[in-house]
Structure formats: C-alpha cells, structure tokens
Amino acid sequence: MVLIIGILAAMALPQYFKAVERSRMAEAVTLMDSIVKAQRRKFMQTNRYAYDFRGLDVAPKGATGREYYTDGDPETGAGGNGFEIYLQFGITFRYGAVAAYRKFDGSTVHASLQYQYNLERSYQSDNVTCGGYNQAGRELCADFCGIDTPVERCCDNGTSRRCPDPTNN
C-alpha cells in the first residue's frame, strides 16, 4: 500500500510543481498588465513613458526604481522566490516594455529554480513573449504559448517566436 502511494505521489508531484509555477506566471502577467496600462496612461498625459515606478499612477508597493522584486527584498530580491519586474526602454523613452524575470534570491540561474524563464510585454502590445533558459523553462513557455514543441522564445498568441513589436511597422 505504501509503495502504491509513493508511486502515485511521484507521478503527481511534477504536475503540482508545474501548476504552482503557472500560478506564479499568471500573477506576473497580471502585474505586467497593470504596469502596461499605467504606462499607457502616462504616455497619454505626457507623450512619454515613465522611466521608473515613481512616475506611474499605479505601482507595486515599495517600487521606486526601474526594477522591483515581487518576493523578498523589493530592491535586491534577497531572500525571495518570485519575479524581478523590470521597466525596459529604447533609445528614446517613447518606446518600452516591461519584463518579468523569474528569480530565486535575486538570481535567474539559482540551483533552486526548476523553471528558468522570463516574460516580456511591450507597452503597445497585448501579447506576452515567454523565453526559457533551461529545458523545464522552455517546456513551461510552450504550455504558456499554447504550442507543442518547446522553443527558446514564443508568443502567447500561439506562435513559436517572439511577439511582434507594434512599434516596428
């Protein structure tokens, strides 16, 4: 009986860990969506995007610079198991994106991270690009993007490549 329970648990645990990570992804996508909407409002007011979280009307609690950690120390990520949310910009501050890097204790390649990946979203797009750094991260991204074959980068619109940037017409 104990052996059967052990076998069933061994089969269920990987799916459980993947479900937990998908939940973390959903939280990051929701946070990115809020930031994108705040950046769009900022652009409508000033014809520029905010350089850091202080320029936004809605920002995560404790976010002041261009990066914010969702778990642990908000400025370094120390002691946390979450995401680094990072505001990215082009040469001029008229174009930008928000990225969510999966981190443990401030590192994207920490040995404790089973799934190593990042999410990116342009301020002018509704699509999210997922990029996997290891095999488990690529498989998770494939699930996120709705494709069968794990690839390095994919778009949540079902394509196995980076999401198109609407600023590059």
For each residue, the residues with C-beta under 8 A, 3 or more apart:
1: 4 5
2: 5 6
3: 6 7
4: 1 7 8
5: 1 2 8 9
6: 2 3 9 10
7: 3 4 10 11
8: 4 5 11 12
9: 5 6 12 13
10: 6 7 13
11: 7 8 14 15
12: 8 9 15 16
13: 9 10 16 17
14: 11 17 18
15: 11 12 18 19
16: 12 13 19 20
17: 13 14 20 21 114
18: 14 15 21 22 115 140 143
19: 15 16 22 23
20: 16 17 23 24
21: 17 18 24 25 114 115 140
22: 18 19 25 26 140 143 144
23: 19 20 26 27
24: 20 21 27 28 82 83 102
25: 21 22 28 29 119 140 144
26: 22 23 29 30
27: 23 24 30 31 70 83
28: 24 25 31 32 70 83 85 100 102 119
29: 25 26 32 33 100 119 121 128
30: 26 27 33 34
31: 27 28 34 35 60 70 83 85 100
32: 28 29 35 36 85 98 100 119 121 128
33: 29 30 36 37 121
34: 30 31 37 38 58
35: 31 32 38 39 56 58 59 85 87 98
36: 32 33 39 40 98 121 123
37: 33 34 40 41 58
38: 34 35 41 42 50 56 57 58 59
39: 35 36 42 43 49 50 56 96 98 123
40: 36 37 43 44 123
41: 37 38 44 45 57
42: 38 39 45 46 48 49 50 55 56 57
43: 39 40 46 47 48 49 123
44: 40 41
45: 41 42
46: 42 43
47: 43 94
48: 42 43 93 94
49: 39 42 43 89 93 94 95 96 123
50: 38 39 42 53 54 55 56 87
51: 55 66 87 89 93
52: 55 64 65 66 87
53: 50 56 59 60 63 64 65 66 68 87
54: 50 59 64
55: 42 50 51 52
56: 35 38 39 42 50 53 59
57: 38 41 42
58: 34 35 37 38
59: 35 38 53 54 56 63 68
60: 31 53 63 68 70 74 85
61: 74
62: 68 74 75
63: 53 59 60 68 74 85
64: 52 53 54 75
65: 52 53 68 75
66: 51 52 53 86 87
67: 75 84 85 86 87
68: 53 59 60 62 63 65 74 84 85 86
69: 72 73 74 75 76 77 80 82 83 84 85 103 106
70: 27 28 31 60 80 82 83 84 85
71: 77 80 81 82 83
72: 69 76 77 78 79 80 81 82 105 106
73: 69 76 77 78 79 80 106
74: 60 61 62 63 68 69
75: 62 64 65 67 69
76: 69 72 73 106
77: 69 71 72 73 80 82 84 103 105 106 107
78: 72 73 105 106
79: 72 73 105
80: 69 70 71 72 73 77 103 104 105 106
81: 71 72 104 105 112
82: 24 69 70 71 72 77 103
83: 24 27 28 31 69 70 71 100 101 102 103
84: 67 68 69 70 77 100 101 103 106
85: 28 31 32 35 60 63 67 68 69 70 98 99 100
86: 66 67 68 98 99 100 101
87: 35 50 51 52 53 66 67 96 98
88: 96 97 98 99 120
89: 49 51 92 93 95 96
90: 93 94 95 96 167
91:
92: 89 95
93: 48 49 51 89 90 96
94: 47 48 49 90
95: 49 89 90 92 122 123 124 167
96: 39 49 87 88 89 90 93 122 123
97: 88 120 121 122 123
98: 32 35 36 39 85 86 87 88 120 121 123
99: 85 86 88 118 119 120 121
100: 28 29 31 32 83 84 85 86 118 119 120
101: 83 84 86 108 118
102: 24 28 83 108 113 115 116 117 118 137
103: 69 77 80 82 83 84 106 107 108 110 113
104: 80 81 107 110 112 113
105: 72 77 78 79 80 81 110 112
106: 69 72 73 76 77 78 80 84 103
107: 77 103 104 110 113
108: 101 102 103 113 116 118 133
109: 113 116 133
110: 103 104 105 107 113
111:
112: 81 104 105
113: 102 103 104 107 108 109 110 116
114: 17 21 136
115: 18 21 102 132 134 136 137 140
116: 102 108 109 113 132 133 134 136 137
117: 102 130 131 132 133 137 138 140 141
118: 99 100 101 102 108 130 131 133
119: 25 28 29 32 99 100 128 129 130 131
120: 88 97 98 99 100 128 129 131 163
121: 29 32 33 36 97 98 99 125 127 128 129 163
122: 95 96 97 125 127 163 165 166 167
123: 36 39 40 43 49 95 96 97 98
124: 95 165 166 167
125: 121 122 163 164 165 166
126:
127: 121 122 155 156 157 163 164
128: 29 32 119 120 121 144 155 156 163
129: 119 120 121 153 154 155 156 162 163
130: 117 118 119 140 141 144 145 153 154 155 156
131: 117 118 119 120 137 141 152 153
132: 115 116 117 135 136 137 138 139 140 141 150 151 152 153
133: 108 109 116 117 118 137
134: 115 116 137 138
135: 132 138 139 150
136: 114 115 116 132 139 140
137: 102 115 116 117 131 132 133 134 140 141
138: 117 132 134 135 141 142 150 151 152
139: 132 135 136 142 143 150
140: 18 21 22 25 115 117 130 132 136 137 143 144
141: 117 130 131 132 137 138 144 145 150 151 153 154
142: 138 139 145 147 148 149 150 151 154
143: 18 22 139 140 146
144: 22 25 128 130 140 141 154 156
145: 130 141 142 154 155 156 157 158 159 160
146: 143 156 158
147: 142 151 154 158 159 160
148: 142
149: 142 160
150: 132 135 138 139 141 142
151: 132 138 141 142 147 154 160 161
152: 131 132 138
153: 129 130 131 132 141 161 162
154: 129 130 141 142 144 145 147 151 159 160 161 162
155: 127 128 129 130 145 158 159 161 162 163 164
156: 127 128 129 130 144 145 146 163
157: 127 145 163
158: 145 146 147 155
159: 145 147 154 155 163
160: 145 147 149 151 154
161: 151 153 154 155
162: 129 153 154 155
163: 120 121 122 125 127 128 129 155 156 157 159
164: 125 127 155 168
165: 122 124 125 168
166: 122 124 125 169
167: 90 95 122 124
168: 164 165
169: 166
